[in-house]
Amino acid sequence: AKTSCAPMLGSRRAASAARRLARGCASGAELSRFVGARSEYTPELRYLYPHADAVPPAFPCFRLIDDNGVPVEGAALPDIAPAVMRRMQQTMVKVSEFDKVFNEAQRQGRLSFYFTNRGEEACSVGSGAALRDDDWVWPQYRELGATFWRGYTIEEAANQCCHNELDATKGRQLPMHIGSPEKHLMYVKSNLGQQVPAANGAAYAMKLQRKGRCSITYFGEGCASEGDIPSALNIASVHGCPTIFFCRNNGYAISTSSSDQYAGDGVAPRGPAYGLPTIRIDGNDLLAVVAATQRARAIAIEQRRPVLVEAMTYRIGAHSTSDDDSAYRNPHAPEQGWDSERAYWEARSPIIRFGRYLQSLGWWSPQMEEDLRKATRKQVIKSLNDASAAPKPNNAYLFSDVYDEPSWLQRDQEAALNAHLDKYPEHYPAVVR
């Protein structure tokens, strides 16, 4: 069914949004209901190029399957092997179960921090599946799907979250600040937006190497308000970096709705302004994410230039376990018949949607998903318990790997810490020295 033409916005964007919706209704096109931007859906995989294409009043939203998992009229589906499609679905389910267990563990006091990927699984899994394994990934923090796709294991993620001696970050990072140089996954960092300009350095190096590789970096619509983002877009455009800028527009940053971030048509119009071919996609449509990222990769490498993808999605969970999203999330559904905005989008989650598509082909079933969830949950719980029981990292790692030779200040700090531990050993039974 087509969405209602009545806008449900209470922000300063209401008037312009109403005009855009009216144009969509007049054309008979179905309209998206995403929080971050609303526009016509289209099955056409088309990047708008600067100096060649006019920027529309509202960027169309590319999708291939509808909310029920049915291919839309005119859709050209990507050629993906059945085994690969099942693996993508399995990876999204694995992310979902990991999120459930570790979010619960944080609420039990077993972790200091956690943030989930609920509702956004297709963005990371689909984009990750469209890349080569030696393309560099510069994540924000909801890219667990791309990380698992590269072969990063549940056990490795558990060790990092629990900060034990097997944690590759040596206990120095917040939980879920994961990465793997061997798998070309840069570590997640807490300072917002730093990964975006840094991705250009990796991309430019790969351009010079001429080995057909690119770099992808992820950020949200809230992060796009950081000064790092326009700087990164401009640097990449001027220097022809093969960087894929993947913006997950999930409608909400921490403490704020997208209406507090911008008054225009989302993030996509910024691409042509900085000289980047740009597309807006339905980020909950796994097939659309794969197809758009495949095309983005081809443009980045063959045309030796950066690309912007704005993936419209919805953050079902809170920003993190440090956030109370009830203070700023819209409680009202975008259509009648739903208890809340969250309930509306949860019923349209990527796992449900793509699962229905696979079921129509006979490649998936509710029983398969139930069995996978049970097995994965069992594995995740075991990994949590094992990681929690393992010894902590050596205390010396607090002072290593920064300078080639420790400074006098570091040596004094380490000596003071050791003296404190010697004096009060009963208070620090878990410290490893």
One Martini backbone bead per residue (centre of mass of N, CA, C, O) as a GRO file, in nm:
protein
  433
    1ALA     BB    1   0.099   0.034   0.018
    2LYS     BB    2   0.054   0.358   0.013
    3THR     BB    3   0.136   0.638   0.144
    4SER     BB    4   0.064   0.901   0.301
    5CYS     BB    5   0.050   1.260   0.231
    6ALA     BB    6   0.060   1.331   0.527
    7PRO     BB    7   0.235   1.513   0.724
    8MET     BB    8   0.448   1.435   1.043
    9LEU     BB    9   0.567   1.730   1.116
   10GLY     BB   10   0.716   1.953   1.389
   11SER     BB   11   0.912   2.123   1.222
   12ARG     BB   12   1.087   2.349   1.019
   13ARG     BB   13   1.047   2.129   0.772
   14ALA     BB   14   0.739   2.100   0.702
   15ALA     BB   15   0.689   2.273   0.451
   16SER     BB   16   0.899   2.143   0.256
   17ALA     BB   17   0.799   1.853   0.297
   18ALA     BB   18   0.513   1.898   0.191
   19ARG     BB   19   0.597   1.973  -0.098
   20ARG     BB   20   0.742   1.709  -0.164
   21LEU     BB   21   0.500   1.521  -0.108
   22ALA     BB   22   0.311   1.647  -0.314
   23ARG     BB   23   0.478   1.575  -0.563
   24GLY     BB   24   0.467   1.272  -0.517
   25CYS     BB   25   0.156   1.242  -0.526
   26ALA     BB   26   0.120   1.357  -0.813
   27SER     BB   27   0.303   1.114  -0.944
   28GLY     BB   28   0.232   0.831  -0.776
   29ALA     BB   29   0.451   0.785  -0.581
   30GLU     BB   30   0.619   0.630  -0.349
   31LEU     BB   31   0.683   0.701  -0.004
   32SER     BB   32   0.886   0.765   0.231
   33ARG     BB   33   0.927   0.738   0.621
   34PHE     BB   34   1.171   0.863   0.710
   35VAL     BB   35   1.313   1.071   0.936
   36GLY     BB   36   1.559   1.209   0.768
   37ALA     BB   37   1.385   1.151   0.490
   38ARG     BB   38   1.152   1.231   0.220
   39SER     BB   39   1.076   1.026  -0.071
   40GLU     BB   40   1.097   0.884  -0.360
   41TYR     BB   41   1.078   0.593  -0.503
   42THR     BB   42   1.330   0.383  -0.678
   43PRO     BB   43   1.469   0.135  -0.917
   44GLU     BB   44   1.700   0.329  -0.989
   45LEU     BB   45   2.048   0.302  -1.049
   46ARG     BB   46   2.145   0.636  -0.965
   47TYR     BB   47   2.393   0.861  -1.002
   48LEU     BB   48   2.462   1.186  -0.913
   49TYR     BB   49   2.629   1.433  -1.095
   50PRO     BB   50   2.839   1.670  -1.107
   51HIS     BB   51   2.782   1.893  -1.375
   52ALA     BB   52   2.523   1.701  -1.494
   53ASP     BB   53   2.317   1.698  -1.253
   54ALA     BB   54   2.035   1.780  -1.108
   55VAL     BB   55   1.927   1.880  -0.809
   56PRO     BB   56   1.677   1.776  -0.636
   57PRO     BB   57   1.447   1.853  -0.402
   58ALA     BB   58   1.445   1.524  -0.376
   59PHE     BB   59   1.596   1.248  -0.323
   60PRO     BB   60   1.582   0.958  -0.438
   61CYS     BB   61   1.487   0.616  -0.334
   62PHE     BB   62   1.656   0.329  -0.352
   63ARG     BB   63   1.489   0.018  -0.452
   64LEU     BB   64   1.390  -0.348  -0.477
   65ILE     BB   65   1.234  -0.404  -0.208
   66ASP     BB   66   0.987  -0.420  -0.007
   67ASP     BB   67   0.855  -0.454   0.310
   68ASN     BB   68   0.773  -0.769   0.208
   69GLY     BB   69   0.999  -0.873  -0.008
   70VAL     BB   70   0.907  -0.747  -0.283
   71PRO     BB   71   0.962  -0.686  -0.589
   72VAL     BB   72   0.977  -0.416  -0.770
   73GLU     BB   73   0.893  -0.239  -1.022
   74GLY     BB   74   1.184  -0.250  -1.228
   75ALA     BB   75   1.373  -0.442  -1.093
   76ALA     BB   76   1.734  -0.503  -1.074
   77LEU     BB   77   1.873  -0.768  -0.960
   78PRO     BB   78   2.127  -0.893  -0.816
   79ASP     BB   79   2.387  -1.129  -0.869
   80ILE     BB   80   2.330  -1.379  -0.623
   81ALA     BB   81   2.409  -1.630  -0.452
   82PRO     BB   82   2.239  -1.826  -0.240
   83ALA     BB   83   2.467  -1.862  -0.027
   84VAL     BB   84   2.516  -1.557   0.012
   85MET     BB   85   2.231  -1.477   0.102
   86ARG     BB   86   2.228  -1.658   0.351
   87ARG     BB   87   2.478  -1.533   0.484
   88MET     BB   88   2.358  -1.253   0.523
   89GLN     BB   89   2.126  -1.341   0.705
   90GLN     BB   90   2.301  -1.480   0.920
   91THR     BB   91   2.461  -1.226   1.000
   92MET     BB   92   2.223  -1.059   1.101
   93VAL     BB   93   2.141  -1.259   1.321
   94LYS     BB   94   2.409  -1.260   1.473
   95VAL     BB   95   2.398  -0.965   1.552
   96SER     BB   96   2.131  -0.976   1.707
   97GLU     BB   97   2.225  -1.181   1.929
   98PHE     BB   98   2.466  -1.028   2.033
   99ASP     BB   99   2.313  -0.779   2.123
  100LYS     BB  100   2.130  -0.907   2.333
  101VAL     BB  101   2.343  -1.024   2.526
  102PHE     BB  102   2.528  -0.762   2.567
  103ASN     BB  103   2.309  -0.572   2.662
  104GLU     BB  104   2.230  -0.741   2.908
  105ALA     BB  105   2.513  -0.746   3.039
  106GLN     BB  106   2.525  -0.444   3.095
  107ARG     BB  107   2.267  -0.437   3.280
  108GLN     BB  108   2.427  -0.645   3.484
  109GLY     BB  109   2.741  -0.527   3.503
  110ARG     BB  110   2.956  -0.672   3.290
  111LEU     BB  111   2.957  -0.394   3.145
  112SER     BB  112   3.020  -0.055   3.061
  113PHE     BB  113   2.928  -0.091   2.746
  114TYR     BB  114   2.677  -0.038   2.474
  115PHE     BB  115   2.582  -0.097   2.120
  116THR     BB  116   2.346  -0.129   1.878
  117ASN     BB  117   2.204  -0.259   1.541
  118ARG     BB  118   1.908  -0.213   1.536
  119GLY     BB  119   1.780  -0.187   1.198
  120GLU     BB  120   2.102  -0.176   1.055
  121GLU     BB  121   2.215  -0.447   0.927
  122ALA     BB  122   2.215  -0.395   0.612
  123CYS     BB  123   2.431  -0.179   0.586
  124SER     BB  124   2.681  -0.356   0.674
  125VAL     BB  125   2.639  -0.624   0.524
  126GLY     BB  126   2.593  -0.521   0.233
  127SER     BB  127   2.854  -0.353   0.206
  128GLY     BB  128   3.055  -0.573   0.287
  129ALA     BB  129   2.972  -0.778   0.051
  130ALA     BB  130   3.062  -0.562  -0.188
  131LEU     BB  131   3.347  -0.611  -0.107
  132ARG     BB  132   3.667  -0.647  -0.064
  133ASP     BB  133   3.880  -0.789   0.174
  134ASP     BB  134   4.110  -0.545   0.102
  135ASP     BB  135   3.932  -0.336   0.188
  136TRP     BB  136   3.898  -0.054   0.373
  137VAL     BB  137   3.761  -0.019   0.704
  138TRP     BB  138   3.583   0.274   0.847
  139PRO     BB  139   3.430   0.294   1.132
  140GLN     BB  140   3.214   0.371   1.368
  141TYR     BB  141   2.972   0.151   1.550
  142ARG     BB  142   2.753  -0.011   1.331
  143GLU     BB  143   2.968  -0.261   1.197
  144LEU     BB  144   2.935  -0.568   1.278
  145GLY     BB  145   2.855  -0.697   1.009
  146ALA     BB  146   3.119  -0.636   0.850
  147THR     BB  147   3.300  -0.779   1.056
  148PHE     BB  148   3.177  -1.062   1.036
  149TRP     BB  149   3.212  -1.092   0.728
  150ARG     BB  150   3.539  -1.096   0.756
  151GLY     BB  151   3.571  -1.312   1.024
  152TYR     BB  152   3.497  -1.203   1.277
  153THR     BB  153   3.444  -1.318   1.591
  154ILE     BB  154   3.263  -1.371   1.866
  155GLU     BB  155   3.508  -1.413   2.053
  156GLU     BB  156   3.658  -1.153   1.984
  157ALA     BB  157   3.432  -0.961   2.072
  158ALA     BB  158   3.416  -1.059   2.366
  159ASN     BB  159   3.707  -0.995   2.451
  160GLN     BB  160   3.683  -0.690   2.403
  161CYS     BB  161   3.437  -0.629   2.589
  162CYS     BB  162   3.598  -0.771   2.851
  163HIS     BB  163   3.901  -0.713   2.875
  164ASN     BB  164   4.124  -0.926   2.812
  165GLU     BB  165   4.415  -1.097   2.722
  166LEU     BB  166   4.271  -1.136   2.419
  167ASP     BB  167   4.264  -0.845   2.367
  168ALA     BB  168   4.383  -0.655   2.106
  169THR     BB  169   4.349  -0.369   2.280
  170LYS     BB  170   4.440  -0.416   2.585
  171GLY     BB  171   4.193  -0.254   2.736
  172ARG     BB  172   4.171   0.053   2.591
  173GLN     BB  173   3.880   0.007   2.502
  174LEU     BB  174   3.577   0.018   2.439
  175PRO     BB  175   3.321  -0.146   2.386
  176MET     BB  176   3.305  -0.217   2.041
  177HIS     BB  177   3.616  -0.129   1.972
  178ILE     BB  178   3.683  -0.270   1.694
  179GLY     BB  179   3.938  -0.475   1.513
  180SER     BB  180   4.155  -0.562   1.206
  181PRO     BB  181   4.432  -0.552   1.024
  182GLU     BB  182   4.417  -0.834   0.881
  183LYS     BB  183   4.101  -0.744   0.782
  184HIS     BB  184   4.078  -0.437   0.720
  185LEU     BB  185   4.001  -0.317   1.022
  186MET     BB  186   3.943  -0.050   1.172
  187TYR     BB  187   3.928   0.100   1.460
  188VAL     BB  188   3.724   0.203   1.685
  189LYS     BB  189   3.628   0.538   1.778
  190SER     BB  190   3.504   0.790   1.991
  191ASN     BB  191   3.582   1.017   1.815
  192LEU     BB  192   3.387   1.197   1.620
  193GLY     BB  193   3.475   1.154   1.268
  194GLN     BB  194   3.785   1.066   1.234
  195GLN     BB  195   3.749   0.835   1.008
  196VAL     BB  196   3.688   0.998   0.749
  197PRO     BB  197   3.954   1.145   0.670
  198ALA     BB  198   4.138   0.893   0.712
  199ALA     BB  199   4.027   0.724   0.469
  200ASN     BB  200   4.175   0.891   0.249
  201GLY     BB  201   4.459   0.790   0.298
  202ALA     BB  202   4.405   0.497   0.217
  203ALA     BB  203   4.287   0.556  -0.063
  204TYR     BB  204   4.532   0.704  -0.184
  205ALA     BB  205   4.730   0.473  -0.154
  206MET     BB  206   4.567   0.275  -0.337
  207LYS     BB  207   4.584   0.449  -0.587
  208LEU     BB  208   4.899   0.438  -0.613
  209GLN     BB  209   4.910   0.115  -0.629
  210ARG     BB  210   4.710  -0.006  -0.842
  211LYS     BB  211   4.497  -0.259  -0.702
  212GLY     BB  212   4.181  -0.220  -0.686
  213ARG     BB  213   4.122  -0.030  -0.430
  214CYS     BB  214   3.937   0.070  -0.135
  215SER     BB  215   3.746   0.293   0.075
  216ILE     BB  216   3.540   0.276   0.374
  217THR     BB  217   3.305   0.503   0.538
  218TYR     BB  218   3.130   0.564   0.844
  219PHE     BB  219   2.821   0.754   0.913
  220GLY     BB  220   2.609   0.984   1.047
  221GLU     BB  221   2.391   1.248   1.048
  222GLY     BB  222   2.517   1.366   1.304
  223CYS     BB  223   2.818   1.350   1.221
  224ALA     BB  224   2.777   1.547   0.969
  225SER     BB  225   2.812   1.807   1.168
  226GLU     BB  226   3.094   1.769   1.153
  227GLY     BB  227   3.386   1.910   1.029
  228ASP     BB  228   3.513   1.648   0.904
  229ILE     BB  229   3.321   1.598   0.664
  230PRO     BB  230   3.362   1.832   0.461
  231SER     BB  231   3.665   1.796   0.452
  232ALA     BB  232   3.664   1.505   0.340
  233LEU     BB  233   3.505   1.555   0.079
  234ASN     BB  234   3.701   1.763  -0.041
  235ILE     BB  235   3.963   1.604  -0.038
  236ALA     BB  236   3.863   1.366  -0.211
  237SER     BB  237   3.783   1.531  -0.461
  238VAL     BB  238   4.051   1.680  -0.524
  239HIS     BB  239   4.231   1.389  -0.504
  240GLY     BB  240   4.081   1.129  -0.596
  241CYS     BB  241   3.954   0.940  -0.384
  242PRO     BB  242   3.865   0.595  -0.323
  243THR     BB  243   3.587   0.685  -0.153
  244ILE     BB  244   3.333   0.557   0.061
  245PHE     BB  245   3.053   0.734   0.169
  246PHE     BB  246   2.865   0.605   0.449
  247CYS     BB  247   2.544   0.706   0.532
  248ARG     BB  248   2.359   0.660   0.832
  249ASN     BB  249   2.021   0.746   0.825
  250ASN     BB  250   1.841   0.699   1.142
  251GLY     BB  251   1.723   0.996   1.270
  252TYR     BB  252   1.941   0.959   1.521
  253ALA     BB  253   2.105   1.095   1.768
  254ILE     BB  254   2.235   1.180   2.047
  255SER     BB  255   1.955   1.357   2.181
  256THR     BB  256   1.873   1.374   1.861
  257SER     BB  257   1.720   1.475   1.590
  258SER     BB  258   1.741   1.552   1.257
  259SER     BB  259   1.596   1.834   1.300
  260ASP     BB  260   1.871   1.929   1.466
  261GLN     BB  261   2.079   1.907   1.206
  262TYR     BB  262   1.867   1.985   0.968
  263ALA     BB  263   1.669   2.159   0.689
  264GLY     BB  264   1.708   1.967   0.468
  265ASP     BB  265   1.775   1.693   0.236
  266GLY     BB  266   1.964   1.576   0.416
  267VAL     BB  267   2.286   1.456   0.288
  268ALA     BB  268   2.308   1.417  -0.025
  269PRO     BB  269   2.344   1.720  -0.137
  270ARG     BB  270   2.654   1.736  -0.050
  271GLY     BB  271   2.791   1.581  -0.273
  272PRO     BB  272   2.772   1.767  -0.527
  273ALA     BB  273   2.895   2.016  -0.380
  274TYR     BB  274   3.184   1.832  -0.362
  275GLY     BB  275   3.198   1.629  -0.627
  276LEU     BB  276   2.991   1.377  -0.579
  277PRO     BB  277   2.867   1.098  -0.639
  278THR     BB  278   2.508   1.030  -0.570
  279ILE     BB  279   2.302   0.839  -0.330
  280ARG     BB  280   1.983   0.718  -0.236
  281ILE     BB  281   1.882   0.467   0.006
  282ASP     BB  282   1.746   0.172   0.122
  283GLY     BB  283   1.887   0.048   0.418
  284ASN     BB  284   1.665  -0.204   0.454
  285ASP     BB  285   1.769  -0.299   0.168
  286LEU     BB  286   1.993  -0.528   0.094
  287LEU     BB  287   2.004  -0.521  -0.219
  288ALA     BB  288   2.046  -0.215  -0.247
  289VAL     BB  289   2.311  -0.202  -0.092
  290VAL     BB  290   2.476  -0.385  -0.271
  291ALA     BB  291   2.434  -0.242  -0.545
  292ALA     BB  292   2.535   0.043  -0.459
  293THR     BB  293   2.821  -0.050  -0.362
  294GLN     BB  294   2.918  -0.173  -0.620
  295ARG     BB  295   2.899   0.091  -0.781
  296ALA     BB  296   3.078   0.261  -0.598
  297ARG     BB  297   3.334   0.094  -0.639
  298ALA     BB  298   3.356   0.133  -0.944
  299ILE     BB  299   3.382   0.439  -0.941
  300ALA     BB  300   3.627   0.470  -0.751
  301ILE     BB  301   3.825   0.299  -0.935
  302GLU     BB  302   3.765   0.376  -1.240
  303GLN     BB  303   3.733   0.706  -1.174
  304ARG     BB  304   3.892   0.813  -0.934
  305ARG     BB  305   3.660   0.861  -0.699
  306PRO     BB  306   3.430   0.971  -0.493
  307VAL     BB  307   3.149   0.854  -0.280
  308LEU     BB  308   2.793   0.893  -0.199
  309VAL     BB  309   2.598   0.727   0.060
  310GLU     BB  310   2.252   0.734   0.151
  311ALA     BB  311   2.120   0.548   0.421
  312MET     BB  312   1.803   0.468   0.495
  313THR     BB  313   1.697   0.437   0.838
  314TYR     BB  314   1.657   0.272   1.173
  315ARG     BB  315   1.685   0.326   1.519
  316ILE     BB  316   1.563   0.116   1.754
  317GLY     BB  317   1.758   0.183   1.954
  318ALA     BB  318   1.958   0.316   2.140
  319HIS     BB  319   2.250   0.460   2.114
  320SER     BB  320   2.304   0.355   2.412
  321THR     BB  321   2.353   0.270   2.748
  322SER     BB  322   2.378   0.608   2.791
  323ASP     BB  323   2.075   0.625   2.678
  324ASP     BB  324   1.758   0.822   2.658
  325ASP     BB  325   1.530   0.811   2.394
  326SER     BB  326   1.255   0.918   2.522
  327ALA     BB  327   1.341   1.232   2.514
  328TYR     BB  328   1.345   1.236   2.158
  329ARG     BB  329   1.154   1.036   2.053
  330ASN     BB  330   0.909   0.962   1.848
  331PRO     BB  331   0.597   0.815   1.944
  332HIS     BB  332   0.485   0.836   1.652
  333ALA     BB  333   0.357   0.704   1.390
  334PRO     BB  334   0.355   0.744   1.035
  335GLU     BB  335   0.110   0.544   1.077
  336GLN     BB  336  -0.164   0.393   1.111
  337GLY     BB  337  -0.169   0.100   1.338
  338TRP     BB  338   0.052   0.200   1.547
  339ASP     BB  339   0.199   0.248   1.858
  340SER     BB  340   0.479   0.330   1.714
  341GLU     BB  341   0.762   0.407   1.559
  342ARG     BB  342   0.921   0.158   1.645
  343ALA     BB  343   0.710  -0.057   1.561
  344TYR     BB  344   0.698   0.012   1.264
  345TRP     BB  345   1.011  -0.053   1.206
  346GLU     BB  346   1.037  -0.336   1.327
  347ALA     BB  347   0.841  -0.464   1.104
  348ARG     BB  348   1.089  -0.348   0.886
  349SER     BB  349   1.320  -0.514   0.914
  350PRO     BB  350   1.577  -0.658   0.746
  351ILE     BB  351   1.529  -0.949   0.841
  352ILE     BB  352   1.234  -0.973   0.763
  353ARG     BB  353   1.248  -0.879   0.470
  354PHE     BB  354   1.468  -1.075   0.356
  355GLY     BB  355   1.336  -1.332   0.458
  356ARG     BB  356   1.089  -1.315   0.270
  357TYR     BB  357   1.243  -1.330   0.009
  358LEU     BB  358   1.376  -1.609   0.060
  359GLN     BB  359   1.112  -1.764   0.101
  360SER     BB  360   1.003  -1.719  -0.195
  361LEU     BB  361   1.264  -1.909  -0.294
  362GLY     BB  362   1.331  -2.143  -0.073
  363TRP     BB  363   1.597  -2.028   0.130
  364TRP     BB  364   1.392  -1.994   0.374
  365SER     BB  365   1.288  -2.009   0.731
  366PRO     BB  366   1.162  -1.996   1.043
  367GLN     BB  367   1.317  -2.246   1.142
  368MET     BB  368   1.599  -2.158   1.060
  369GLU     BB  369   1.602  -1.906   1.239
  370GLU     BB  370   1.549  -2.038   1.511
  371ASP     BB  371   1.797  -2.224   1.508
  372LEU     BB  372   2.008  -2.000   1.477
  373ARG     BB  373   1.940  -1.841   1.732
  374LYS     BB  374   1.994  -2.062   1.938
  375ALA     BB  375   2.290  -2.123   1.859
  376THR     BB  376   2.399  -1.834   1.884
  377ARG     BB  377   2.323  -1.775   2.175
  378LYS     BB  378   2.492  -2.000   2.295
  379GLN     BB  379   2.765  -1.894   2.185
  380VAL     BB  380   2.755  -1.611   2.314
  381ILE     BB  381   2.734  -1.693   2.610
  382LYS     BB  382   2.997  -1.851   2.617
  383SER     BB  383   3.180  -1.616   2.532
  384LEU     BB  384   3.114  -1.439   2.774
  385ASN     BB  385   3.202  -1.632   3.001
  386ASP     BB  386   3.491  -1.678   2.903
  387ALA     BB  387   3.579  -1.378   2.891
  388SER     BB  388   3.519  -1.313   3.194
  389ALA     BB  389   3.728  -1.543   3.308
  390ALA     BB  390   3.958  -1.414   3.198
  391PRO     BB  391   4.229  -1.257   3.214
  392LYS     BB  392   4.376  -0.971   3.236
  393PRO     BB  393   4.562  -0.741   3.134
  394ASN     BB  394   4.851  -0.614   3.152
  395ASN     BB  395   4.947  -0.332   3.322
  396ALA     BB  396   5.174  -0.235   3.116
  397TYR     BB  397   4.972  -0.141   2.881
  398LEU     BB  398   4.928   0.153   2.988
  399PHE     BB  399   5.249   0.235   2.872
  400SER     BB  400   5.235   0.120   2.589
  401ASP     BB  401   5.251   0.195   2.237
  402VAL     BB  402   5.341   0.509   2.201
  403TYR     BB  403   5.643   0.504   2.262
  404ASP     BB  404   5.948   0.389   2.201
  405GLU     BB  405   6.021   0.554   2.463
  406PRO     BB  406   5.974   0.613   2.768
  407SER     BB  407   5.894   0.855   2.959
  408TRP     BB  408   5.941   1.001   3.258
  409LEU     BB  409   5.638   1.021   3.321
  410GLN     BB  410   5.566   0.726   3.275
  411ARG     BB  411   5.761   0.607   3.484
  412ASP     BB  412   5.638   0.753   3.727
  413GLN     BB  413   5.349   0.642   3.696
  414GLU     BB  414   5.418   0.342   3.715
  415ALA     BB  415   5.551   0.354   3.994
  416ALA     BB  416   5.303   0.465   4.146
  417LEU     BB  417   5.114   0.232   4.081
  418ASN     BB  418   5.281   0.000   4.200
  419ALA     BB  419   5.286   0.113   4.487
  420HIS     BB  420   4.981   0.098   4.529
  421LEU     BB  421   4.948  -0.209   4.477
  422ASP     BB  422   5.140  -0.298   4.705
  423LYS     BB  423   4.969  -0.163   4.941
  424TYR     BB  424   4.667  -0.272   4.795
  425PRO     BB  425   4.609  -0.584   4.698
  426GLU     BB  426   4.314  -0.651   4.807
  427HIS     BB  427   4.178  -0.438   4.584
  428TYR     BB  428   4.350  -0.605   4.326
  429PRO     BB  429   4.298  -0.917   4.220
  430ALA     BB  430   4.286  -0.872   3.883
  431VAL     BB  431   4.564  -0.776   3.857
  432VAL     BB  432   4.818  -0.773   3.605
  433ARG     BB  433   5.204  -0.799   3.629
   0.00000   0.00000   0.00000
